[in-house]
């Protein structure tokens, strides 16, 4: 199987963590969507990552990919068995992908890191301020009432745990961490989830992707053992796509 998408993306991180739980091997083309070529845009018409290529089957969207992996491959189940728990797990995944994505990716990570780095322009300071003062606290208040004090949401570590925790990694890159005094359940849950090997196994690759100059990045990833695809769908010049800027 091949995954197209950056190690730093929370949606790619979610899929890779699920593949780790399933014991599935993969090759990865760690590009960001801004640098995807025409073939990438054909495979992902919304210009989003990740994209999964499994033989002659291709699909995009992390939730679709994770559902496919759970249905197509045995091993560690990503969702709980009880129908009500499964529904709740899917809802929490959706809350993470939409609300936490809007806050921590588009409200913080994109504005503070990606926008200046890729486009050479300052991010939206008003949006950053509103995210920090109003929107993120409201979302964490909700999660504080949903997350367990210890352990995982549905017994075994699974998709809902992964989906929620993944976004806090990017929030930390943008200098936001949950206040353990105000949100103790959120803070402890995120810490133990991100310490799970399903996440931690790829963190060295994230660190390389974030810190090494693009000219030496591929070799640095290979030297670190990253399972890179032989060919890339990336190109050197970024292009805007169907995304919230």
N, C-alpha and C positions, 0 to 999 in steps of 0.2 A: 504494500500500500504506500501511497505517496500523500503527503500533506503539503499544501502550498500555504505559506503564511509564517509570519515572524514569530520567533520564540517569545517576544515581548508582548504580543497580543493576548489579552485575557481570554478571548474566544479560542485562539489556537492553544493556549495553555490548558484550557478546559478539555479540549479534545485529546491532547497528548496525555493528560492525567488519566482520562478514561481509558485510553489505549494501554497505559501502563497497568491499570487495574486488570484489564482483560488479558494482559500478557501478549499484546500484539506488537509486532515489529513494524517499522515504517522507515521510509526515507522522507526527508523534508527539504523543501525549497523555501528558506526563511526570508521571504520578501515582505515588504509592507505594500498595501494596496496602491499607494501613490506611485510606486515604481513598477507596477505590473504592466506587461506588454499587451499587445492585441490578443494573443492567445489566452492570457490570463483573463482578460475582459470577456472573451468568448465563454470561458468556463465559468466565470463569475460575473454575470451581467449587471449585478448591483455593485461590482467592484469591492466586494467584501472578502475577508479571510475569516476562517480557513476554507480551502477547497480540498475535498477528499477525492483521490483517484484510486479505485480498487479494481484492477483489471480493466474491463471495458465499461465500468460504472463510474460516473462522476457526479458529485453533488457538492453544494456549498451550504453554508449556514451551520453554525456549531450545534444547534439543537437537533437539526435534521441528521447531521452526521452522528451524533451520540446515540440517537434513537436507532439509526441503522446499525451501528456497531453492536448495540445491545441485542437487537433482533437477529443479526446475521452471524454473530460469533458467541460461542459458549464462554464459560469462565465466570469471573466475578460479575454478578448482576449489578447494573448501574442504578436500577430503581427498586424500591421495596415491592414485596409480593402483594400486600393488601391493596385493593383498589382505591380505598380512600387515601392511604399513604402515598400511593403512586400519583394520585391527582394532586396531593399537596406538594409532593416533590417536584412535579412538573410546574406547578405554580411558582414555587420558590426559584426554580431555574429561570422562569420567565421574568420574575421580579428582578433577579440578578442581571439578566441579559439586557433588560430594558431600563429599569430605574437606576440600578448601580452603574450600568454602562453609560447612561446619560450623565450621571453625576461625576463619576470618577474618571471616565475616559473623555467625554466631550466637555465636561465642565472644568476638569482639572488637568489631566494628563495631556490632552490635546492642546489646551490653551497655554499651559506653562512650558511644555517640552516640545511637542511635535510641531505646532504652528511656527514657533520661532526657528526651529531646526530645519524644517523642510521648506517653508515658504519665506523665511527670512523676515517675518513680520511679527510684531508683538501679539500675544493672545488677548482675548477679551477680558480685561481686568474686572469689569462690572460683573461678568458671569462668574468669574472665579470667586469674587467676594460673596455673591448670592449663594453659590454652591456651599461655601464654607460656613456662612452664617445662618442659612435657612434650610436649604434643600437636603444637604447631607445629614445634618442633625435629625431631621424628620425621618429620613430613611433608617438611620441607626436606631432611633426610638422604636420603630416598628420591628427591626430585627432583634432588638433586645428582648422583646416579648415572644419571639419565635424560636430563637436558638437555644440549644440545651446548655445547661451549666457545665456538664462534662460530656465526653463522648461525642457521638454524631447524631444527626437528625433522625435517622431511621434504623438505628442499630449498627449496621456496617457502613463504613465510609463509602459514599456513593455520589451520584451525579449532583444532587442538590447541594451537598457539602462543597463539592468542587466548584460548582457554578458561583456560589456566593463568595468563597474565599479568593477565587482567582482575581476578582476586581480590586481587592485590597492590596494586592501586590503592585498594581499600577498606581493606586492611590498613594502608596508609600513612595514610589518613584517621584510623585508630585508633592512630596513632603506632608502627606496627610496620613495620620494613624488614629484609630479610634481611641479615645480617652478611656483608659481602664477604670477611672473613677466614676465616669458618667455612664459608660456602657460596658460593664465588666464581662457580661456574657459574650458580647460581640468581640471584645479584645481577646479574651481567652480562646474563643472558638477559632478566630482567624489565626492566632499564633500556632495552635496545635494543628490546624488544617494545613497551613503552609509548611509546617515541619514534616508532614507526611511525605514518604518517598515518592509518591505519585507526582508531587510537585517538585520536591527537592532535587530529584534526579536530573531535571532539565535546567535548574537555576544557574549552573555554571555556563551554559550556553547563552542564557539571557544576559548574564553579566558581560560576556564577550560581545554580544550583539550591541550592547549599550555603550561599551567602553572602547572598543577597538575601531580604528579608522577603517572606513569601508574598503579601502584598497587592500588591507591585510586581513579583513574579517573572515573571508572564506577559509583561508589557510589556518587561521587561529581556531576556527570552529572545527575543522578537520583534525587539527592537532589535539584538540580537547576530546575527540571521539564523537562529535556530532554526526549523525547518519545523513549526510547531505545527498541530495539528488545530484546526478552527474551534470544535468543541464538545468538552467534556471529560466524562469519566465519573467525575470526582472530586467529592467532597462535602466540606464544611468540617469535619466532626467525624469523628475516627478511630474505626474499629470493629475489634475483634479478629477474626481469622479463623482458618483452619486452619493454624497456624504454631507453631513451637517458641518459647516465650516464655522 
